[in-house]
C-alpha cells in the first residue's frame, strides 16, 4: 500500500514467483485482485491498544452480568450450610440427603431455591412437599431431580397462579 498526499493505492500481486511452491489449502486459483483485497479488508487481526484493552477489561469486570455472577457465588457460599440443613430436614433419608448435598447439582439447586425465595415462595413448606411428591429410587442424581422439581414449581412468582386470579375476580 502507498500513502500519499493526493491518493492512496493498494497493490495486489496475483502471480506466484515459485512454480515449486505448494498451494495452501483454500487457495483459489481463480482469485481476482478485488476478491483478495476484500478478504484482507474483512480480516480483523490487529491487536488492541493498551488503552482499548484497559477499557474492555473495565467494562467486562464492572458489568452488571459480572457483578450478578459474583453476587451469586458469594450468596451460594454464605448460604450453603443453611440450604444443606433444609435439604436434610425435608423428608429425605440421611443417605439421600448426604448424596444430594455432595452432588454437583447441589449448587444449581441452591440457586433455584434462592430464586424461589426471592419470588416469595415458602421454601420450608415447598421443598418437603416436592420431595414427598415422588420417590427417588430410580434417580441417578437426587439433587438434580429436586432442582428440576423446584424449577418447575417456582417458574412463576408466588401468587401469580390460578388462585391469585380467582381472588382477583371475587374481590
Beta strands, then each sheet from edge to edge (+ up, - down):
end
